[in-house]
Amino acid sequence: NMWYQQYANNSKHQWHRHTECNWSAVYYLELPSNDVATQLFDIPNNKIVHEKNIKEGDLFLFPANILHRSPPNLTNNIKSIISFNLDFDGTI
């Protein structure tokens, strides 16, 4: 699965996970601030994990079953991403 999404001012994507695949990925076409990069939720430690080194042009790959979200875009600039899911079954 692959999709494209844009986030205007105050738009967001709530906490969710992808259950029908192994990996999820986000490619950042436009990232007005690192504060609006994808966040993961660490359930055992009850805290948000935010990778501070993400920038435009980066591909962020993470296990699909981890809760994640796009926090509210509190900037006046558009955040644009291409996202996709990957599933590896071990066969060649």
WOJO-V308039 format. One record per residue. N is the residue number from 1. SS is DSSP state (H for helix, E for strand, C for the rest). PHI is phi in degrees with one decimal (none if undefined). PSI is psi in radians with two decimals (none if undefined). Layout:
n:N ss:SS phi:PHI psi:PSI
n:N ss:SS phi:PHI psi:PSI
This chain:
n:1 ss:C phi:none psi:2.45
n:2 ss:E phi:-142.7 psi:2.49
n:3 ss:E phi:-152.2 psi:2.90
n:4 ss:E phi:-122.9 psi:2.47
n:5 ss:E phi:-145.6 psi:2.50
n:6 ss:E phi:-123.4 psi:2.46
n:7 ss:E phi:-118.7 psi:1.99
n:8 ss:C phi:-84.6 psi:-3.07
n:9 ss:C phi:-54.9 psi:2.26
n:10 ss:C phi:72.5 psi:0.02
n:11 ss:C phi:-83.3 psi:2.72
n:12 ss:C phi:-157.5 psi:3.06
n:13 ss:E phi:-133.7 psi:2.14
n:14 ss:E phi:-65.9 psi:2.92
n:15 ss:E phi:-56.5 psi:2.35
n:16 ss:E phi:-163.2 psi:3.02
n:17 ss:C phi:-143.4 psi:2.86
n:18 ss:C phi:-112.0 psi:2.03
n:19 ss:C phi:-96.9 psi:-0.24
n:20 ss:C phi:-100.9 psi:0.36
n:21 ss:C phi:-153.8 psi:3.00
n:22 ss:C phi:-91.4 psi:-0.69
n:23 ss:E phi:-131.1 psi:2.61
n:24 ss:E phi:-122.3 psi:2.63
n:25 ss:E phi:-139.7 psi:2.57
n:26 ss:E phi:-130.3 psi:2.16
n:27 ss:E phi:-105.7 psi:2.18
n:28 ss:E phi:-92.4 psi:1.82
n:29 ss:E phi:-76.0 psi:-0.82
n:30 ss:E phi:-134.1 psi:2.19
n:31 ss:C phi:-135.8 psi:1.65
n:32 ss:C phi:-65.3 psi:-0.43
n:33 ss:C phi:-157.7 psi:2.52
n:34 ss:H phi:-64.2 psi:-0.37
n:35 ss:H phi:-65.3 psi:-0.28
n:36 ss:H phi:-105.8 psi:0.17
n:37 ss:C phi:-69.7 psi:2.77
n:38 ss:E phi:-53.9 psi:2.39
n:39 ss:E phi:-113.8 psi:2.51
n:40 ss:E phi:-108.1 psi:2.71
n:41 ss:E phi:-115.9 psi:2.14
n:42 ss:E phi:-88.8 psi:1.71
n:43 ss:C phi:-63.0 psi:-0.83
n:44 ss:C phi:-59.1 psi:-0.61
n:45 ss:C phi:-99.5 psi:0.03
n:46 ss:C phi:50.2 psi:0.93
n:47 ss:E phi:-149.8 psi:2.72
n:48 ss:E phi:-82.5 psi:2.36
n:49 ss:E phi:-107.7 psi:2.15
n:50 ss:E phi:-125.6 psi:2.02
n:51 ss:C phi:-78.1 psi:1.96
n:52 ss:C phi:-80.3 psi:-0.13
n:53 ss:C phi:-97.1 psi:0.11
n:54 ss:C phi:-74.6 psi:2.40
n:55 ss:C phi:-143.7 psi:2.96
n:56 ss:C phi:-52.8 psi:2.40
n:57 ss:C phi:92.0 psi:-0.14
n:58 ss:C phi:-82.4 psi:2.64
n:59 ss:E phi:-112.0 psi:2.09
n:60 ss:E phi:-105.2 psi:2.02
n:61 ss:E phi:-114.3 psi:2.32
n:62 ss:E phi:-151.6 psi:2.75
n:63 ss:E phi:-58.4 psi:2.28
n:64 ss:C phi:-66.5 psi:-0.37
n:65 ss:C phi:-86.3 psi:0.00
n:66 ss:C phi:-81.5 psi:2.33
n:67 ss:C phi:-59.2 psi:2.34
n:68 ss:E phi:-148.6 psi:2.84
n:69 ss:E phi:-155.9 psi:2.91
n:70 ss:E phi:-105.7 psi:1.98
n:71 ss:C phi:-66.0 psi:2.88
n:72 ss:C phi:-55.2 psi:2.35
n:73 ss:C phi:-81.9 psi:1.74
n:74 ss:C phi:-93.3 psi:0.30
n:75 ss:C phi:-101.9 psi:2.98
n:76 ss:C phi:-94.7 psi:0.14
n:77 ss:C phi:-110.0 psi:2.69
n:78 ss:C phi:-77.2 psi:2.40
n:79 ss:E phi:-102.3 psi:2.21
n:80 ss:E phi:-124.6 psi:2.32
n:81 ss:E phi:-135.6 psi:2.74
n:82 ss:E phi:-117.0 psi:2.25
n:83 ss:E phi:-123.5 psi:2.64
n:84 ss:E phi:-156.4 psi:2.80
n:85 ss:E phi:-111.6 psi:2.59
n:86 ss:E phi:-126.8 psi:2.55
n:87 ss:C phi:-139.3 psi:2.08
n:88 ss:C phi:-108.3 psi:2.27
n:89 ss:C phi:-106.9 psi:0.01
n:90 ss:C phi:88.2 psi:-0.04
n:91 ss:C phi:-98.6 psi:2.73
n:92 ss:C phi:-111.8 psi:none
